[in-house]
Amino acid sequence: QVQLVESGGGLVQTGGSLRLSCAASGRTFSIYAMGWFRQAPGKEREFVAAISWSGGNTYSASSVKGRFTISRDNAKNTVYLQMNSLKPEDTAVYYCAADRTTPQAMSVRSNMGYWGQGTQVTVSS
């Protein structure tokens, strides 16, 4: 089992920045690819970004490319999502996920091995 706990969400103005963290515990963190997803009110959950177990391969949705950066620290069992130049359309509950797959595969799958409980990000206009 892997337990995932997100933090770092909050309220920010358009153009601002936030850094989300996802702390993992349980089975060996470093063997899992990690991803961030989000779900806005009334919409389906969508892929945001993912990173391979080593950190050497990342993949991001086109809507966040150039603004969001995913990274991980296996020594701390933590994955991060640095979000810059935030827009109102980035408002959503952000979830982290873990699975033994590739970042590219995470972008097209909806079922992951493990999910966190989510953290709210609200961008005001």
C-alpha positions in Angstrom: 0.0 0.0 0.0 1.0 3.6 -0.7 -0.5 6.5 1.2 -0.5 9.9 -0.5 -1.1 13.2 1.2 -1.3 16.5 -0.8 -0.7 19.9 0.7 0.1 23.5 -0.5 -3.3 24.4 -2.1 -5.0 27.7 -1.4 -6.3 30.9 -2.8 -4.1 33.0 -5.2 -4.6 35.8 -7.6 -4.3 35.5 -11.4 -0.6 35.4 -12.3 0.5 34.1 -8.9 2.3 30.9 -8.0 1.7 28.0 -5.7 3.8 24.8 -5.0 1.9 21.7 -4.2 3.5 18.8 -2.4 2.5 15.1 -2.2 4.1 13.1 0.6 4.1 9.4 0.2 4.4 6.6 2.8 4.1 2.9 2.7 5.7 0.8 0.1 8.9 2.0 -1.7 8.1 5.4 -3.2 10.9 5.4 -5.6 9.6 2.6 -7.8 6.4 4.5 -8.7 5.8 7.0 -11.4 3.9 10.0 -9.8 1.3 12.2 -11.4 -0.8 15.2 -10.7 -4.4 15.4 -11.9 -7.1 18.0 -11.3 -10.9 18.2 -11.3 -12.9 21.4 -11.6 -16.5 21.6 -10.5 -18.8 19.9 -13.0 -15.9 18.5 -15.1 -14.1 15.2 -15.3 -10.7 14.7 -13.7 -7.9 15.5 -16.1 -4.2 14.8 -16.3 -1.8 17.7 -15.4 1.7 16.3 -15.2 3.7 13.1 -14.4 7.2 12.1 -13.6 9.0 8.8 -13.9 10.4 6.9 -10.9 13.9 8.3 -11.5 12.8 11.8 -12.3 14.4 11.6 -15.6 11.2 11.6 -17.7 8.4 14.1 -17.3 5.2 14.7 -19.3 2.8 17.6 -19.0 -0.6 18.5 -20.4 -0.4 21.2 -23.1 -2.6 23.5 -21.0 0.1 23.8 -18.3 3.3 23.4 -20.4 5.7 26.2 -19.7 3.8 27.2 -16.5 3.8 24.1 -14.3 6.8 22.0 -13.4 6.7 18.6 -11.7 9.7 17.3 -9.7 10.4 14.7 -7.1 12.7 14.0 -4.2 12.9 10.3 -3.6 15.0 10.9 -0.4 12.0 12.7 1.0 9.3 10.5 -0.6 7.7 13.7 -2.0 6.6 14.9 -5.4 6.0 18.6 -6.2 4.1 20.6 -8.6 5.3 24.2 -9.0 2.6 26.3 -10.6 3.4 29.7 -12.0 1.4 32.2 -14.0 -1.9 30.8 -12.6 -5.1 31.4 -14.4 -8.7 31.2 -13.2 -9.2 28.1 -15.3 -6.6 26.3 -13.2 -9.1 26.4 -10.3 -9.7 22.8 -9.3 -9.1 20.1 -6.7 -5.6 18.7 -7.4 -4.8 15.1 -6.8 -1.6 13.2 -6.8 -1.4 9.6 -8.0 1.1 6.8 -8.0 1.4 3.8 -10.3 4.0 1.5 -11.8 3.8 2.9 -15.3 5.3 5.7 -17.4 4.4 9.4 -17.3 3.0 9.2 -20.9 0.8 6.3 -19.9 -0.5 8.3 -16.9 -1.7 11.0 -19.3 -4.1 8.7 -21.0 -5.3 6.5 -18.2 -7.9 7.3 -15.5 -7.3 4.4 -13.2 -4.2 4.7 -11.0 -2.9 2.4 -8.3 -3.1 5.0 -5.6 -4.7 8.4 -5.1 -4.4 11.2 -2.6 -7.4 13.0 -1.0 -6.8 16.2 -3.0 -6.0 19.8 -2.3 -8.1 22.8 -3.4 -6.5 25.4 -5.6 -8.5 28.6 -6.3 -7.3 31.3 -8.7 -9.2 34.6 -8.4 -9.5 36.9 -11.4 
